[in-house]
Amino acid sequence: MFSDRTNWKLTRNRFTKAWEQVRAARREVLDLTISNPTRAGFDYDQAAILAALQSPRAMDYDPQPKGLLEAREAVSGYYGEQHATTELDPEQLILTTSTSEGYSYVFRLLCNPGDEVLIPKPSYPLFEFLADLEDVKLVPYPLLYDHGWQIDFPSMPKAVSPRTRAIVVVHPNNPTGSYVKPNEQDMLNGFCTEHDLALVVDEVFLDYEGARERCGGTAGGYCRYIFVNECADSVGGADFARTAEEYAEAAS
Ligand SMILES: Cc1ncc(COP(=O)(O)O)c(C=O)c1O
């Protein structure tokens, strides 16, 4: 009855079973997987938030496909302040309800059914499901641990094929906490230019306390990159329409 695309193996794993047992026993648990900010004990300015919901402006229905311009301007301003080197035109930003929705747009934008995207291994397990939903095939490229985690560049040419459309980097990465070093960024840029690939830079953890200092800022220095971040769950791109030739010209 259902498509092959969602024919996932959904059996419960050991963690899920243990979690169910703990919940059934009503034991108190410190759940470090909570990602719902309203349940993580933050102190919000409730009065200001509730007052905003009562604003008469809320009665004006004004749908904007990329997200409200004001909100995109706020995101752009945030990047201007927090990532001083990044200039973002609000018109190049798209607000989504989650990174997952952002990925669905990115995969649809870049890939035809059966096209391939390179992803780091180990990394975020949900990528598999997000790619399946868009009929995209993920091909892993290894991160190796040798005095710290690093991209295994010698294995990259083996991972790439005529169907490869993009490389995903996660900066800093989940679960290794490693990040893209400046020399790796140069190599990625060169590799993407050579193979005509987009670079998708997932920086959802870059705004965490101390991460930016440790990672040296954004990893999105390539002209054909799309970044995915969670300051407001946005998908942005810099000069994405420029061609590899234009990049080579700009770089020379
Ligand atoms: C690499 C990576 N990207 C994105 C996300 C967040 O996804 P979403 O915004 O859909 O919850 C996570 C969450 O763990 C992640 O590890």
The ligand as an SDF file (V2000), in Angstrom:
LIG
                    3D

 16 16  0  0  0  0  0  0  0  0999 V2000
   23.5790   17.5250   11.9170 C   0  0  0  0  0  0  0  0  0  0  0  0
   22.2090   17.9530   12.3650 C   0  0  0  0  0  0  0  0  0  0  0  0
   21.4840   18.7780   11.5740 N   0  0  0  0  0  0  0  0  0  0  0  0
   20.2640   19.1960   11.9830 C   0  0  0  0  0  0  0  0  0  0  0  0
   19.7140   18.8020   13.1980 C   0  0  0  0  0  0  0  0  0  0  0  0
   18.3600   19.3390   13.6390 C   0  0  0  0  0  0  0  0  0  0  0  0
   17.3300   18.9650   12.8200 O   0  0  0  0  0  0  0  0  0  0  0  0
   15.8480   19.5860   13.0240 P   0  0  0  0  0  0  0  0  0  0  0  0
   15.9590   21.0640   12.9280 O   0  0  0  0  0  0  0  0  0  0  0  0
   15.0540   19.0380   11.8920 O   0  0  0  0  0  0  0  0  0  0  0  0
   15.3750   19.1560   14.3700 O   0  0  0  0  0  0  0  0  0  0  0  0
   20.4250   17.9450   14.0250 C   0  0  0  0  0  0  0  0  0  0  0  0
   19.8490   17.5050   15.3050 C   0  0  0  0  0  0  0  0  0  0  0  0
   20.3970   16.7010   16.0090 O   0  0  0  0  0  0  0  0  0  0  0  0
   21.6990   17.5070   13.5990 C   0  0  0  0  0  0  0  0  0  0  0  0
   22.4270   16.6680   14.3650 O   0  0  0  0  0  0  0  0  0  0  0  0
  1  2  1  0
  2  3  1  0
  2 15  2  0
  3  4  2  0
  4  5  1  0
  5  6  1  0
  5 12  2  0
  6  7  1  0
  7  8  1  0
  8  9  2  0
  8 10  1  0
  8 11  1  0
 12 13  1  0
 12 15  1  0
 13 14  2  0
 15 16  1  0
M  END
$$$$
